[in-house]
């Protein structure tokens, strides 16, 4: 990718950061929290796709990373009985 | 380097890059495990909103800008060295990345010192235990990245062509991605109404 595009992407990331900072002070806590995390996912996607160049990697690299995410879901459901229901 | 590889192609990935991706997948489990535990406990502890409101939002925000900028200089170093073959320019970008990483740690040190003086220590509550554990582990990763970047910069100064810059670049961006999630979890999501 050309440096100009990389710098433009950096500017978009900073814009998204400012947006999430503004949302942090919005009164609607539930909606702002959801939007803040949607923005965080978008930022992570942009960094992963373009800075880490996942967009140009073969499909099985994504599966390797998804393996880690699947482990997290397993961990999540394994911990729910102890943390949420066990109190 | 050919970046025009189709997403669905069966082009071989070099073993070293495959290794880095496996390593990063394992890091997802390490950081993700902490994040999952934090979120689950957060549901049970609405008072954590008040605690999170005591973190220094401005330091966290500045550190986010610093890390995002270091990611940019890291990818520009990669571009300069691997795609343009300009070692001198790549060395400069890598130097700036290291300086930004050090700046991040300085801000973090200031933040820790401020919080410890205010009595916000890990034993105060589970929130602060998670806070120090997650940011501390992230800080250790930043230190690891700085050491690796320093080694590569040293190699560049001796005129060696480092294809390893791509590996450490992936690692550095991953550390950035982790911070992208830690920032709203620990600093931001509570500011509105301290739910």
Boltz contact constraints between the chains, C-beta under 6 A:
constraints:
  - contact:
      token1: [A, 3]
      token2: [B, 76]
      max_distance: 6.0
  - contact:
      token1: [A, 6]
      token2: [B, 75]
      max_distance: 6.0
  - contact:
      token1: [A, 10]
      token2: [B, 72]
      max_distance: 6.0
  - contact:
      token1: [A, 13]
      token2: [B, 68]
      max_distance: 6.0
  - contact:
      token1: [A, 17]
      token2: [B, 64]
      max_distance: 6.0
  - contact:
      token1: [A, 24]
      token2: [B, 188]
      max_distance: 6.0
  - contact:
      token1: [A, 24]
      token2: [B, 191]
      max_distance: 6.0
  - contact:
      token1: [A, 25]
      token2: [B, 191]
      max_distance: 6.0
  - contact:
      token1: [A, 25]
      token2: [B, 192]
      max_distance: 6.0
  - contact:
      token1: [A, 26]
      token2: [B, 192]
      max_distance: 6.0
  - contact:
      token1: [A, 29]
      token2: [B, 192]
      max_distance: 6.0
  - contact:
      token1: [A, 29]
      token2: [B, 193]
      max_distance: 6.0
  - contact:
      token1: [A, 29]
      token2: [B, 195]
      max_distance: 6.0
  - contact:
      token1: [A, 32]
      token2: [B, 192]
      max_distance: 6.0
  - contact:
      token1: [A, 33]
      token2: [B, 189]
      max_distance: 6.0
  - contact:
      token1: [A, 36]
      token2: [B, 184]
      max_distance: 6.0
  - contact:
      token1: [A, 36]
      token2: [B, 188]
      max_distance: 6.0
  - contact:
      token1: [A, 36]
      token2: [B, 189]
      max_distance: 6.0
  - contact:
      token1: [A, 40]
      token2: [B, 180]
      max_distance: 6.0
  - contact:
      token1: [A, 40]
      token2: [B, 181]
      max_distance: 6.0
  - contact:
      token1: [A, 40]
      token2: [B, 184]
      max_distance: 6.0
  - contact:
      token1: [A, 43]
      token2: [B, 180]
      max_distance: 6.0
  - contact:
      token1: [A, 44]
      token2: [B, 177]
      max_distance: 6.0
  - contact:
      token1: [A, 44]
      token2: [B, 180]
      max_distance: 6.0
  - contact:
      token1: [A, 47]
      token2: [B, 173]
      max_distance: 6.0
  - contact:
      token1: [A, 47]
      token2: [B, 176]
      max_distance: 6.0
  - contact:
      token1: [A, 47]
      token2: [B, 177]
      max_distance: 6.0
  - contact:
      token1: [A, 51]
      token2: [B, 71]
      max_distance: 6.0
  - contact:
      token1: [A, 51]
      token2: [B, 75]
      max_distance: 6.0
  - contact:
      token1: [A, 51]
      token2: [B, 173]
      max_distance: 6.0
  - contact:
      token1: [A, 52]
      token2: [B, 170]
      max_distance: 6.0
  - contact:
      token1: [A, 52]
      token2: [B, 173]
      max_distance: 6.0
  - contact:
      token1: [A, 56]
      token2: [B, 3]
      max_distance: 6.0
  - contact:
      token1: [A, 56]
      token2: [B, 5]
      max_distance: 6.0
  - contact:
      token1: [A, 58]
      token2: [B, 9]
      max_distance: 6.0
  - contact:
      token1: [A, 58]
      token2: [B, 11]
      max_distance: 6.0
  - contact:
      token1: [A, 59]
      token2: [B, 8]
      max_distance: 6.0
  - contact:
      token1: [A, 61]
      token2: [B, 21]
      max_distance: 6.0
  - contact:
      token1: [A, 64]
      token2: [B, 21]
      max_distance: 6.0
  - contact:
      token1: [A, 64]
      token2: [B, 25]
      max_distance: 6.0
  - contact:
      token1: [A, 65]
      token2: [B, 25]
      max_distance: 6.0
  - contact:
      token1: [A, 67]
      token2: [B, 25]
      max_distance: 6.0
  - contact:
      token1: [A, 68]
      token2: [B, 25]
      max_distance: 6.0
  - contact:
      token1: [A, 68]
      token2: [B, 28]
      max_distance: 6.0
  - contact:
      token1: [A, 68]
      token2: [B, 29]
      max_distance: 6.0
  - contact:
      token1: [A, 71]
      token2: [B, 29]
      max_distance: 6.0
  - contact:
      token1: [A, 72]
      token2: [B, 32]
      max_distance: 6.0
  - contact:
      token1: [A, 72]
      token2: [B, 36]
      max_distance: 6.0
  - contact:
      token1: [A, 75]
      token2: [B, 33]
      max_distance: 6.0
  - contact:
      token1: [A, 75]
      token2: [B, 36]
      max_distance: 6.0
  - contact:
      token1: [A, 76]
      token2: [B, 36]
      max_distance: 6.0
  - contact:
      token1: [A, 79]
      token2: [B, 40]
      max_distance: 6.0
  - contact:
      token1: [A, 83]
      token2: [B, 40]
      max_distance: 6.0
  - contact:
      token1: [A, 83]
      token2: [B, 41]
      max_distance: 6.0
